Amino acid sequence: MALFGQTMLVEFWRWSYKDPITGHVCRTAVHMTADEARSYPQARRIRGTLEFRELEIDFEQSSIRRSRADIC
């Protein structure tokens, strides 16, 4: 039996990071979580870009599904 309807607020930020090849500081084009930003070298949150999104939790599959509003 799947438990649906449980939601949680998750922080999404835009991030700046240093390009390892050019040395330039770049910014992400989209908001992402801290876990997603770990793939960027020296990623830092950009002040003033915080967004809270309400995500649905699927306990049976231990995953978070983004709502339709997050896709737009």
PQR file with spaces between the fields and no chain letter, atoms N, CA, C, O and H, PARSE charges and radii, in Angstrom:
ATOM       1  N    MET     1       0.846   -1.176    0.000 -0.4000 1.5000
ATOM       2  CA   MET     1       0.000    0.000    0.000 -0.0000 2.0000
ATOM       3  C    MET     1       0.897    1.247    0.000  0.5500 1.7000
ATOM       4  O    MET     1       1.770    1.386    0.857 -0.5500 1.4000
ATOM       5  N    ALA     2       0.683    2.128   -0.939 -0.4000 1.5000
ATOM       6  CA   ALA     2       1.483    3.356   -1.047 -0.0000 2.0000
ATOM       7  C    ALA     2       0.860    4.466   -0.213  0.5500 1.7000
ATOM       8  O    ALA     2      -0.361    4.612   -0.158 -0.5500 1.4000
ATOM       9  H    ALA     2      -0.026    2.015   -1.635  0.4000 1.0000
ATOM      10  N    LEU     3       1.710    5.235    0.429 -0.4000 1.5000
ATOM      11  CA   LEU     3       1.245    6.389    1.195 -0.0000 2.0000
ATOM      12  C    LEU     3       1.453    7.635    0.351  0.5500 1.7000
ATOM      13  O    LEU     3       2.587    8.071    0.150 -0.5500 1.4000
ATOM      14  H    LEU     3       2.702    5.117    0.385  0.4000 1.0000
ATOM      15  N    PHE     4       0.373    8.203   -0.140 -0.4000 1.5000
ATOM      16  CA   PHE     4       0.469    9.403   -0.956 -0.0000 2.0000
ATOM      17  C    PHE     4      -0.149   10.566   -0.209  0.5500 1.7000
ATOM      18  O    PHE     4      -0.885   10.370    0.758 -0.5500 1.4000
ATOM      19  H    PHE     4      -0.548    7.848    0.023  0.4000 1.0000
ATOM      20  N    GLY     5       0.141   11.749   -0.645 -0.4000 1.5000
ATOM      21  CA   GLY     5      -0.440   12.929   -0.037 -0.0000 2.0000
ATOM      22  C    GLY     5       0.438   13.560    1.021  0.5500 1.7000
ATOM      23  O    GLY     5       0.118   14.644    1.507 -0.5500 1.4000
ATOM      24  H    GLY     5       0.739   11.908   -1.430  0.4000 1.0000
ATOM      25  N    GLN     6       1.540   12.919    1.399 -0.4000 1.5000
ATOM      26  CA   GLN     6       2.468   13.502    2.352 -0.0000 2.0000
ATOM      27  C    GLN     6       3.379   14.457    1.601  0.5500 1.7000
ATOM      28  O    GLN     6       3.951   14.097    0.572 -0.5500 1.4000
ATOM      29  H    GLN     6       1.800   12.037    1.005  0.4000 1.0000
ATOM      30  N    THR     7       3.515   15.665    2.108 -0.4000 1.5000
ATOM      31  CA   THR     7       4.362   16.636    1.435 -0.0000 2.0000
ATOM      32  C    THR     7       5.373   17.215    2.414  0.5500 1.7000
ATOM      33  O    THR     7       5.203   17.128    3.630 -0.5500 1.4000
ATOM      34  H    THR     7       3.050   15.958    2.944  0.4000 1.0000
ATOM      35  N    MET     8       6.418   17.803    1.865 -0.4000 1.5000
ATOM      36  CA   MET     8       7.405   18.486    2.685 -0.0000 2.0000
ATOM      37  C    MET     8       7.934   19.695    1.915  0.5500 1.7000
ATOM      38  O    MET     8       7.945   19.705    0.684 -0.5500 1.4000
ATOM      39  H    MET     8       6.555   17.874    0.877  0.4000 1.0000
ATOM      40  N    LEU     9       8.373   20.711    2.656 -0.4000 1.5000
ATOM      41  CA   LEU     9       8.972   21.879    2.032 -0.0000 2.0000
ATOM      42  C    LEU     9      10.462   21.637    1.852  0.5500 1.7000
ATOM      43  O    LEU     9      11.146   21.204    2.779 -0.5500 1.4000
ATOM      44  H    LEU     9       8.364   20.703    3.656  0.4000 1.0000
ATOM      45  N    VAL    10      10.958   21.917    0.661 -0.4000 1.5000
ATOM      46  CA   VAL    10      12.363   21.697    0.336 -0.0000 2.0000
ATOM      47  C    VAL    10      12.950   23.015   -0.167  0.5500 1.7000
ATOM      48  O    VAL    10      12.308   23.737   -0.930 -0.5500 1.4000
ATOM      49  H    VAL    10      10.403   22.268   -0.092  0.4000 1.0000
ATOM      50  N    GLU    11      14.181   23.324    0.269 -0.4000 1.5000
ATOM      51  CA   GLU    11      14.872   24.536   -0.167 -0.0000 2.0000
ATOM      52  C    GLU    11      15.503   24.312   -1.539  0.5500 1.7000
ATOM      53  O    GLU    11      16.191   23.315   -1.759 -0.5500 1.4000
ATOM      54  H    GLU    11      14.702   22.738    0.889  0.4000 1.0000
ATOM      55  N    PHE    12      15.265   25.237   -2.447 -0.4000 1.5000
ATOM      56  CA   PHE    12      15.902   25.258   -3.755 -0.0000 2.0000
ATOM      57  C    PHE    12      16.606   26.596   -3.900  0.5500 1.7000
ATOM      58  O    PHE    12      16.037   27.639   -3.577 -0.5500 1.4000
ATOM      59  H    PHE    12      14.706   26.046   -2.267  0.4000 1.0000
ATOM      60  N    TRP    13      17.829   26.571   -4.378 -0.4000 1.5000
ATOM      61  CA   TRP    13      18.655   27.766   -4.538 -0.0000 2.0000
ATOM      62  C    TRP    13      19.243   27.805   -5.940  0.5500 1.7000
ATOM      63  O    TRP    13      19.322   26.778   -6.615 -0.5500 1.4000
ATOM      64  H    TRP    13      18.291   25.724   -4.640  0.4000 1.0000
ATOM      65  N    ARG    14      19.655   28.992   -6.376 -0.4000 1.5000
ATOM      66  CA   ARG    14      20.576   29.088   -7.502 -0.0000 2.0000
ATOM      67  C    ARG    14      21.963   29.073   -6.887  0.5500 1.7000
ATOM      68  O    ARG    14      22.150   29.517   -5.754 -0.5500 1.4000
ATOM      69  H    ARG    14      19.591   29.825   -5.828  0.4000 1.0000
ATOM      70  N    TRP    15      22.923   28.570   -7.620 -0.4000 1.5000
ATOM      71  CA   TRP    15      24.259   28.348   -7.085 -0.0000 2.0000
ATOM      72  C    TRP    15      25.316   28.994   -7.974  0.5500 1.7000
ATOM      73  O    TRP    15      25.149   29.083   -9.190 -0.5500 1.4000
ATOM      74  H    TRP    15      22.771   28.210   -8.540  0.4000 1.0000
ATOM      75  N    SER    16      26.391   29.439   -7.361 -0.4000 1.5000
ATOM      76  CA   SER    16      27.563   29.876   -8.114 -0.0000 2.0000
ATOM      77  C    SER    16      28.654   28.842   -7.870  0.5500 1.7000
ATOM      78  O    SER    16      28.713   28.222   -6.808 -0.5500 1.4000
ATOM      79  H    SER    16      26.526   29.367   -6.373  0.4000 1.0000
ATOM      80  N    TYR    17      29.507   28.666   -8.857 -0.4000 1.5000
ATOM      81  CA   TYR    17      30.596   27.698   -8.732 -0.0000 2.0000
ATOM      82  C    TYR    17      31.743   28.130   -9.628  0.5500 1.7000
ATOM      83  O    TYR    17      31.549   28.895  -10.573 -0.5500 1.4000
ATOM      84  H    TYR    17      29.459   29.169   -9.720  0.4000 1.0000
ATOM      85  N    LYS    18      32.922   27.646   -9.334 -0.4000 1.5000
ATOM      86  CA   LYS    18      34.107   27.986  -10.114 -0.0000 2.0000
ATOM      87  C    LYS    18      34.368   26.899  -11.146  0.5500 1.7000
ATOM      88  O    LYS    18      34.541   25.730  -10.801 -0.5500 1.4000
ATOM      89  H    LYS    18      33.080   27.025   -8.566  0.4000 1.0000
ATOM      90  N    ASP    19      34.394   27.290  -12.407 -0.4000 1.5000
ATOM      91  CA   ASP    19      34.669   26.348  -13.483 -0.0000 2.0000
ATOM      92  C    ASP    19      36.114   25.873  -13.350  0.5500 1.7000
ATOM      93  O    ASP    19      37.033   26.692  -13.363 -0.5500 1.4000
ATOM      94  H    ASP    19      34.253   28.239  -12.688  0.4000 1.0000
ATOM      95  N    PRO    20      36.329   24.564  -13.223 -0.5600 1.5000
ATOM      96  CA   PRO    20      37.692   24.063  -12.991  0.2800 2.0000
ATOM      97  C    PRO    20      38.630   24.257  -14.180  0.5500 1.7000
ATOM      98  O    PRO    20      39.848   24.263  -13.999 -0.5500 1.4000
ATOM      99  N    ILE    21      38.099   24.414  -15.380 -0.4000 1.5000
ATOM     100  CA   ILE    21      38.950   24.562  -16.564 -0.0000 2.0000
ATOM     101  C    ILE    21      39.321   26.025  -16.794  0.5500 1.7000
ATOM     102  O    ILE    21      40.496   26.353  -16.962 -0.5500 1.4000
ATOM     103  H    ILE    21      37.110   24.409  -15.527  0.4000 1.0000
ATOM     104  N    THR    22      38.320   26.901  -16.801 -0.4000 1.5000
ATOM     105  CA   THR    22      38.577   28.312  -17.114 -0.0000 2.0000
ATOM     106  C    THR    22      38.880   29.151  -15.887  0.5500 1.7000
ATOM     107  O    THR    22      39.511   30.203  -15.990 -0.5500 1.4000
ATOM     108  H    THR    22      37.366   26.635  -16.665  0.4000 1.0000
ATOM     109  N    GLY    23      38.429   28.684  -14.712 -0.4000 1.5000
ATOM     110  CA   GLY    23      38.605   29.454  -13.499 -0.0000 2.0000
ATOM     111  C    GLY    23      37.555   30.541  -13.302  0.5500 1.7000
ATOM     112  O    GLY    23      37.590   31.263  -12.305 -0.5500 1.4000
ATOM     113  H    GLY    23      37.917   27.829  -14.629  0.4000 1.0000
ATOM     114  N    HIS    24      36.619   30.665  -14.248 -0.4000 1.5000
ATOM     115  CA   HIS    24      35.561   31.660  -14.136 -0.0000 2.0000
ATOM     116  C    HIS    24      34.500   31.225  -13.131  0.5500 1.7000
ATOM     117  O    HIS    24      34.229   30.034  -12.976 -0.5500 1.4000
ATOM     118  H    HIS    24      36.591   30.079  -15.057  0.4000 1.0000
ATOM     119  N    VAL    25      33.902   32.198  -12.452 -0.4000 1.5000
ATOM     120  CA   VAL    25      32.779   31.914  -11.563 -0.0000 2.0000
ATOM     121  C    VAL    25      31.518   31.910  -12.412  0.5500 1.7000
ATOM     122  O    VAL    25      31.229   32.884  -13.107 -0.5500 1.4000
ATOM     123  H    VAL    25      34.122   33.166  -12.578  0.4000 1.0000
ATOM     124  N    CYS    26      30.771   30.823  -12.357 -0.4000 1.5000
ATOM     125  CA   CYS    26      29.549   30.652  -13.149 -0.0000 2.0000
ATOM     126  C    CYS    26      28.350   30.548  -12.205  0.5500 1.7000
ATOM     127  O    CYS    26      28.508   30.323  -11.005 -0.5500 1.4000
ATOM     128  H    CYS    26      31.006   30.032  -11.793  0.4000 1.0000
ATOM     129  N    ARG    27      27.163   30.713  -12.761 -0.4000 1.5000
ATOM     130  CA   ARG    27      25.925   30.567  -11.999 -0.0000 2.0000
ATOM     131  C    ARG    27      25.042   29.525  -12.664  0.5500 1.7000
ATOM     132  O    ARG    27      25.000   29.423  -13.890 -0.5500 1.4000
ATOM     133  H    ARG    27      27.035   30.896  -13.736  0.4000 1.0000
ATOM     134  N    THR    28      24.341   28.758  -11.851 -0.4000 1.5000
ATOM     135  CA   THR    28      23.415   27.776  -12.406 -0.0000 2.0000
ATOM     136  C    THR    28      22.226   28.512  -13.020  0.5500 1.7000
ATOM     137  O    THR    28      21.839   29.583  -12.553 -0.5500 1.4000
ATOM     138  H    THR    28      24.375   28.841  -10.855  0.4000 1.0000
ATOM     139  N    ALA    29      21.658   27.932  -14.060 -0.4000 1.5000
ATOM     140  CA   ALA    29      20.512   28.532  -14.735 -0.0000 2.0000
ATOM     141  C    ALA    29      19.204   28.203  -14.020  0.5500 1.7000
ATOM     142  O    ALA    29      18.199   28.887  -14.213 -0.5500 1.4000
ATOM     143  H    ALA    29      21.973   27.062  -14.440  0.4000 1.0000
ATOM     144  N    VAL    30      19.216   27.170  -13.205 -0.4000 1.5000
ATOM     145  CA   VAL    30      18.003   26.727  -12.525 -0.0000 2.0000
ATOM     146  C    VAL    30      18.240   26.625  -11.023  0.5500 1.7000
ATOM     147  O    VAL    30      19.380   26.562  -10.561 -0.5500 1.4000
ATOM     148  H    VAL    30      20.033   26.615  -13.048  0.4000 1.0000
ATOM     149  N    HIS    31      17.158   26.610  -10.282 -0.4000 1.5000
ATOM     150  CA   HIS    31      17.235   26.382   -8.841 -0.0000 2.0000
ATOM     151  C    HIS    31      17.423   24.891   -8.603  0.5500 1.7000
ATOM     152  O    HIS    31      16.865   24.067   -9.328 -0.5500 1.4000
ATOM     153  H    HIS    31      16.233   26.661  -10.657  0.4000 1.0000
ATOM     154  N    MET    32      18.208   24.543   -7.586 -0.4000 1.5000
ATOM     155  CA   MET    32      18.401   23.132   -7.248 -0.0000 2.0000
ATOM     156  C    MET    32      18.677   22.996   -5.752  0.5500 1.7000
ATOM     157  O    MET    32      18.993   23.968   -5.067 -0.5500 1.4000
ATOM     158  H    MET    32      18.661   25.212   -6.997  0.4000 1.0000
ATOM     159  N    THR    33      18.551   21.773   -5.271 -0.4000 1.5000
ATOM     160  CA   THR    33      18.799   21.495   -3.860 -0.0000 2.0000
ATOM     161  C    THR    33      20.300   21.407   -3.605  0.5500 1.7000
ATOM     162  O    THR    33      21.103   21.362   -4.537 -0.5500 1.4000
ATOM     163  H    THR    33      18.294   20.982   -5.828  0.4000 1.0000
ATOM     164  N    ALA    34      20.660   21.382   -2.332 -0.4000 1.5000
ATOM     165  CA   ALA    34      22.069   21.241   -1.958 -0.0000 2.0000
ATOM     166  C    ALA    34      22.625   19.907   -2.445  0.5500 1.7000
ATOM     167  O    ALA    34      23.780   19.838   -2.865 -0.5500 1.4000
ATOM     168  H    ALA    34      20.008   21.418   -1.575  0.4000 1.0000
ATOM     169  N    ASP    35      21.829   18.858   -2.394 -0.4000 1.5000
ATOM     170  CA   ASP    35      22.289   17.553   -2.881 -0.0000 2.0000
ATOM     171  C    ASP    35      22.600   17.598   -4.374  0.5500 1.7000
ATOM     172  O    ASP    35      23.602   17.038   -4.818 -0.5500 1.4000
ATOM     173  H    ASP    35      20.891   18.914   -2.052  0.4000 1.0000
ATOM     174  N    GLU    36      21.745   18.260   -5.145 -0.4000 1.5000
ATOM     175  CA   GLU    36      21.968   18.365   -6.585 -0.0000 2.0000
ATOM     176  C    GLU    36      23.188   19.235   -6.899  0.5500 1.7000
ATOM     177  O    GLU    36      23.890   18.991   -7.880 -0.5500 1.4000
ATOM     178  H    GLU    36      20.930   18.714   -4.784  0.4000 1.0000
ATOM     179  N    ALA    37      23.438   20.244   -6.070 -0.4000 1.5000
ATOM     180  CA   ALA    37      24.544   21.175   -6.305 -0.0000 2.0000
ATOM     181  C    ALA    37      25.913   20.585   -5.949  0.5500 1.7000
ATOM     182  O    ALA    37      26.940   21.165   -6.299 -0.5500 1.4000
ATOM     183  H    ALA    37      22.867   20.442   -5.273  0.4000 1.0000
ATOM     184  N    ARG    38      25.938   19.463   -5.272 -0.4000 1.5000
ATOM     185  CA   ARG    38      27.216   18.843   -4.888 -0.0000 2.0000
ATOM     186  C    ARG    38      28.074   18.462   -6.084  0.5500 1.7000
ATOM     187  O    ARG    38      29.288   18.312   -5.947 -0.5500 1.4000
ATOM     188  H    ARG    38      25.103   18.992   -4.988  0.4000 1.0000
ATOM     189  N    SER    39      27.469   18.302   -7.246 -0.4000 1.5000
ATOM     190  CA   SER    39      28.236   17.924   -8.427 -0.0000 2.0000
ATOM     191  C    SER    39      29.014   19.102   -9.010  0.5500 1.7000
ATOM     192  O    SER    39      29.848   18.912   -9.895 -0.5500 1.4000
ATOM     193  H    SER    39      26.483   18.424   -7.357  0.4000 1.0000
ATOM     194  N    TYR    40      28.751   20.318   -8.523 -0.4000 1.5000
ATOM     195  CA   TYR    40      29.464   21.509   -8.992 -0.0000 2.0000
ATOM     196  C    TYR    40      30.624   21.820   -8.049  0.5500 1.7000
ATOM     197  O    TYR    40      30.441   21.821   -6.831 -0.5500 1.4000
ATOM     198  H    TYR    40      28.074   20.472   -7.803  0.4000 1.0000
ATOM     199  N    PRO    41      31.810   22.081   -8.589 -0.5600 1.5000
ATOM     200  CA   PRO    41      32.963   22.360   -7.726  0.2800 2.0000
ATOM     201  C    PRO    41      32.804   23.684   -6.981  0.5500 1.7000
ATOM     202  O    PRO    41      32.479   24.709   -7.580 -0.5500 1.4000
ATOM     203  N    GLN    42      33.033   23.653   -5.693 -0.4000 1.5000
ATOM     204  CA   GLN    42      32.979   24.827   -4.829 -0.0000 2.0000
ATOM     205  C    GLN    42      31.639   25.568   -4.936  0.5500 1.7000
ATOM     206  O    GLN    42      31.613   26.799   -4.934 -0.5500 1.4000
ATOM     207  H    GLN    42      33.297   22.821   -5.206  0.4000 1.0000
ATOM     208  N    ALA    43      30.543   24.836   -5.028 -0.4000 1.5000
ATOM     209  CA   ALA    43      29.218   25.459   -5.170 -0.0000 2.0000
ATOM     210  C    ALA    43      28.851   26.248   -3.921  0.5500 1.7000
ATOM     211  O    ALA    43      29.038   25.786   -2.795 -0.5500 1.4000
ATOM     212  H    ALA    43      30.564   23.836   -5.029  0.4000 1.0000
ATOM     213  N    ARG    44      28.323   27.449   -4.145 -0.4000 1.5000
ATOM     214  CA   ARG    44      27.863   28.315   -3.061 -0.0000 2.0000
ATOM     215  C    ARG    44      26.496   28.860   -3.406  0.5500 1.7000
ATOM     216  O    ARG    44      26.210   29.180   -4.560 -0.5500 1.4000
ATOM     217  H    ARG    44      28.170   27.824   -5.059  0.4000 1.0000
ATOM     218  N    ARG    45      25.651   28.963   -2.388 -0.4000 1.5000
ATOM     219  CA   ARG    45      24.315   29.522   -2.599 -0.0000 2.0000
ATOM     220  C    ARG    45      24.414   30.989   -2.986  0.5500 1.7000
ATOM     221  O    ARG    45      25.267   31.715   -2.476 -0.5500 1.4000
ATOM     222  H    ARG    45      25.883   28.703   -1.451  0.4000 1.0000
ATOM     223  N    ILE    46      23.543   31.422   -3.886 -0.4000 1.5000
ATOM     224  CA   ILE    46      23.473   32.833   -4.258 -0.0000 2.0000
ATOM     225  C    ILE    46      22.416   33.481   -3.378  0.5500 1.7000
ATOM     226  O    ILE    46      21.248   33.094   -3.403 -0.5500 1.4000
ATOM     227  H    ILE    46      22.850   30.832   -4.300  0.4000 1.0000
ATOM     228  N    ARG    47      22.837   34.466   -2.603 -0.4000 1.5000
ATOM     229  CA   ARG    47      21.944   35.143   -1.672 -0.0000 2.0000
ATOM     230  C    ARG    47      20.742   35.740   -2.421  0.5500 1.7000
ATOM     231  O    ARG    47      20.893   36.317   -3.498 -0.5500 1.4000
ATOM     232  H    ARG    47      23.786   34.780   -2.582  0.4000 1.0000
ATOM     233  N    GLY    48      19.556   35.590   -1.833 -0.4000 1.5000
ATOM     234  CA   GLY    48      18.340   36.158   -2.411 -0.0000 2.0000
ATOM     235  C    GLY    48      17.641   35.273   -3.422  0.5500 1.7000
ATOM     236  O    GLY    48      16.653   35.695   -4.023 -0.5500 1.4000
ATOM     237  H    GLY    48      19.434   35.121   -0.959  0.4000 1.0000
ATOM     238  N    THR    49      18.132   34.042   -3.629 -0.4000 1.5000
ATOM     239  CA   THR    49      17.524   33.169   -4.638 -0.0000 2.0000
ATOM     240  C    THR    49      16.766   31.987   -4.028  0.5500 1.7000
ATOM     241  O    THR    49      16.333   31.091   -4.752 -0.5500 1.4000
ATOM     242  H    THR    49      18.934   33.699   -3.141  0.4000 1.0000
ATOM     243  N    LEU    50      16.606   31.980   -2.727 -0.4000 1.5000
ATOM     244  CA   LEU    50      15.936   30.860   -2.051 -0.0000 2.0000
ATOM     245  C    LEU    50      14.491   30.744   -2.502  0.5500 1.7000
ATOM     246  O    LEU    50      13.760   31.732   -2.559 -0.5500 1.4000
ATOM     247  H    LEU    50      16.958   32.708   -2.138  0.4000 1.0000
ATOM     248  N    GLU    51      14.089   29.509   -2.823 -0.4000 1.5000
ATOM     249  CA   GLU    51      12.695   29.162   -3.131 -0.0000 2.0000
ATOM     250  C    GLU    51      12.335   27.948   -2.297  0.5500 1.7000
ATOM     251  O    GLU    51      13.111   26.997   -2.206 -0.5500 1.4000
ATOM     252  H    GLU    51      14.683   28.706   -2.776  0.4000 1.0000
ATOM     253  N    PHE    52      11.162   27.980   -1.690 -0.4000 1.5000
ATOM     254  CA   PHE    52      10.646   26.788   -1.022 -0.0000 2.0000
ATOM     255  C    PHE    52       9.652   26.133   -1.961  0.5500 1.7000
ATOM     256  O    PHE    52       8.787   26.801   -2.527 -0.5500 1.4000
ATOM     257  H    PHE    52      10.531   28.753   -1.764  0.4000 1.0000
ATOM     258  N    ARG    53       9.775   24.842   -2.122 -0.4000 1.5000
ATOM     259  CA   ARG    53       8.832   24.086   -2.962 -0.0000 2.0000
ATOM     260  C    ARG    53       8.245   22.959   -2.133  0.5500 1.7000
ATOM     261  O    ARG    53       8.938   22.311   -1.348 -0.5500 1.4000
ATOM     262  H    ARG    53      10.478   24.299   -1.662  0.4000 1.0000
ATOM     263  N    GLU    54       6.977   22.744   -2.322 -0.4000 1.5000
ATOM     264  CA   GLU    54       6.291   21.662   -1.622 -0.0000 2.0000
ATOM     265  C    GLU    54       6.347   20.426   -2.510  0.5500 1.7000
ATOM     266  O    GLU    54       5.803   20.418   -3.614 -0.5500 1.4000
ATOM     267  H    GLU    54       6.414   23.270   -2.959  0.4000 1.0000
ATOM     268  N    LEU    55       7.010   19.382   -2.019 -0.4000 1.5000
ATOM     269  CA   LEU    55       7.185   18.161   -2.780 -0.0000 2.0000
ATOM     270  C    LEU    55       6.445   17.013   -2.125  0.5500 1.7000
ATOM     271  O    LEU    55       6.355   16.928   -0.900 -0.5500 1.4000
ATOM     272  H    LEU    55       7.452   19.388   -1.122  0.4000 1.0000
ATOM     273  N    GLU    56       5.920   16.137   -2.954 -0.4000 1.5000
ATOM     274  CA   GLU    56       5.194   14.968   -2.464 -0.0000 2.0000
ATOM     275  C    GLU    56       6.187   13.840   -2.197  0.5500 1.7000
ATOM     276  O    GLU    56       7.080   13.582   -3.003 -0.5500 1.4000
ATOM     277  H    GLU    56       5.993   16.207   -3.948  0.4000 1.0000
ATOM     278  N    ILE    57       6.022   13.178   -1.068 -0.4000 1.5000
ATOM     279  CA   ILE    57       6.917   12.100   -0.671 -0.0000 2.0000
ATOM     280  C    ILE    57       6.226   10.769   -0.922  0.5500 1.7000
ATOM     281  O    ILE    57       5.077   10.576   -0.526 -0.5500 1.4000
ATOM     282  H    ILE    57       5.296   13.387   -0.413  0.4000 1.0000
ATOM     283  N    ASP    58       6.918    9.864   -1.572 -0.4000 1.5000
ATOM     284  CA   ASP    58       6.433    8.509   -1.804 -0.0000 2.0000
ATOM     285  C    ASP    58       7.233    7.597   -0.872  0.5500 1.7000
ATOM     286  O    ASP    58       8.362    7.221   -1.188 -0.5500 1.4000
ATOM     287  H    ASP    58       7.851   10.021   -1.894  0.4000 1.0000
ATOM     288  N    PHE    59       6.652    7.244    0.273 -0.4000 1.5000
ATOM     289  CA   PHE    59       7.362    6.452    1.276 -0.0000 2.0000
ATOM     290  C    PHE    59       7.657    5.035    0.809  0.5500 1.7000
ATOM     291  O    PHE    59       8.651    4.439    1.223 -0.5500 1.4000
ATOM     292  H    PHE    59       5.735    7.550    0.530  0.4000 1.0000
ATOM     293  N    GLU    60       6.811    4.497   -0.041 -0.4000 1.5000
ATOM     294  CA   GLU    60       7.009    3.123   -0.500 -0.0000 2.0000
ATOM     295  C    GLU    60       8.271    3.005   -1.351  0.5500 1.7000
ATOM     296  O    GLU    60       9.002    2.020   -1.246 -0.5500 1.4000
ATOM     297  H    GLU    60       6.004    4.982   -0.377  0.4000 1.0000
ATOM     298  N    GLN    61       8.526    4.001   -2.189 -0.4000 1.5000
ATOM     299  CA   GLN    61       9.698    3.942   -3.050 -0.0000 2.0000
ATOM     300  C    GLN    61      10.826    4.830   -2.542  0.5500 1.7000
ATOM     301  O    GLN    61      11.866    4.941   -3.191 -0.5500 1.4000
ATOM     302  H    GLN    61       7.932    4.801   -2.275  0.4000 1.0000
ATOM     303  N    SER    62      10.635    5.457   -1.397 -0.4000 1.5000
ATOM     304  CA   SER    62      11.647    6.324   -0.772 -0.0000 2.0000
ATOM     305  C    SER    62      12.160    7.383   -1.743  0.5500 1.7000
ATOM     306  O    SER    62      13.365    7.603   -1.866 -0.5500 1.4000
ATOM     307  H    SER    62       9.791    5.366   -0.869  0.4000 1.0000
ATOM     308  N    SER    63      11.238    8.023   -2.417 -0.4000 1.5000
ATOM     309  CA   SER    63      11.634    9.067   -3.352 -0.0000 2.0000
ATOM     310  C    SER    63      10.725   10.280   -3.180  0.5500 1.7000
ATOM     311  O    SER    63       9.658   10.201   -2.571 -0.5500 1.4000
ATOM     312  H    SER    63      10.259    7.845   -2.317  0.4000 1.0000
ATOM     313  N    ILE    64      11.172   11.389   -3.727 -0.4000 1.5000
ATOM     314  CA   ILE    64      10.386   12.611   -3.701 -0.0000 2.0000
ATOM     315  C    ILE    64       9.974   12.911   -5.132  0.5500 1.7000
ATOM     316  O    ILE    64      10.807   12.928   -6.038 -0.5500 1.4000
ATOM     317  H    ILE    64      12.038   11.453   -4.221  0.4000 1.0000
ATOM     318  N    ARG    65       8.690   13.146   -5.327 -0.4000 1.5000
ATOM     319  CA   ARG    65       8.200   13.475   -6.657 -0.0000 2.0000
ATOM     320  C    ARG    65       7.858   14.951   -6.697  0.5500 1.7000
ATOM     321  O    ARG    65       7.176   15.457   -5.806 -0.5500 1.4000
ATOM     322  H    ARG    65       8.014   13.132   -4.590  0.4000 1.0000
ATOM     323  N    ARG    66       8.324   15.639   -7.715 -0.4000 1.5000
ATOM     324  CA   ARG    66       8.033   17.050   -7.851 -0.0000 2.0000
ATOM     325  C    ARG    66       6.602   17.227   -8.372  0.5500 1.7000
ATOM     326  O    ARG    66       6.115   16.459   -9.201 -0.5500 1.4000
ATOM     327  H    ARG    66       8.878   15.228   -8.438  0.4000 1.0000
ATOM     328  N    SER    67       5.957   18.266   -7.854 -0.4000 1.5000
ATOM     329  CA   SER    67       4.589   18.534   -8.295 -0.0000 2.0000
ATOM     330  C    SER    67       4.604   19.198   -9.672  0.5500 1.7000
ATOM     331  O    SER    67       5.660   19.609  -10.154 -0.5500 1.4000
ATOM     332  H    SER    67       6.352   18.891   -7.181  0.4000 1.0000
ATOM     333  N    ARG    68       3.454   19.301  -10.293 -0.4000 1.5000
ATOM     334  CA   ARG    68       3.367   19.927  -11.613 -0.0000 2.0000
ATOM     335  C    ARG    68       3.836   21.361  -11.576  0.5500 1.7000
ATOM     336  O    ARG    68       4.390   21.848  -12.562 -0.5500 1.4000
ATOM     337  H    ARG    68       2.596   18.967   -9.901  0.4000 1.0000
ATOM     338  N    ALA    69       3.634   22.052  -10.473 -0.4000 1.5000
ATOM     339  CA   ALA    69       4.035   23.446  -10.366 -0.0000 2.0000
ATOM     340  C    ALA    69       5.545   23.594  -10.469  0.5500 1.7000
ATOM     341  O    ALA    69       6.024   24.640  -10.907 -0.5500 1.4000
ATOM     342  H    ALA    69       3.185   21.656   -9.673  0.4000 1.0000
ATOM     343  N    ASP    70       6.310   22.576  -10.076 -0.4000 1.5000
ATOM     344  CA   ASP    70       7.771   22.632  -10.130 -0.0000 2.0000
ATOM     345  C    ASP    70       8.306   22.450  -11.544  0.5500 1.7000
ATOM     346  O    ASP    70       9.434   22.845  -11.840 -0.5500 1.4000
ATOM     347  H    ASP    70       5.921   21.726   -9.719  0.4000 1.0000
ATOM     348  N    ILE    71       7.507   21.860  -12.408 -0.4000 1.5000
ATOM     349  CA   ILE    71       7.961   21.593  -13.760 -0.0000 2.0000
ATOM     350  C    ILE    71       7.906   22.846  -14.620  0.5500 1.7000
ATOM     351  O    ILE    71       8.716   23.011  -15.533 -0.5500 1.4000
ATOM     352  H    ILE    71       6.591   21.539  -12.168  0.4000 1.0000
ATOM     353  N    CYS    72       6.965   23.722  -14.337 -0.4000 1.5000
ATOM     354  CA   CYS    72       6.780   24.939  -15.137 -0.0000 2.0000
ATOM     355  C    CYS    72       7.907   25.912  -14.997  0.5500 1.7000
ATOM     356  O    CYS    72       7.883   26.978  -15.613 -0.5500 1.4000
ATOM     357  H    CYS    72       6.308   23.589  -13.596  0.4000 1.0000
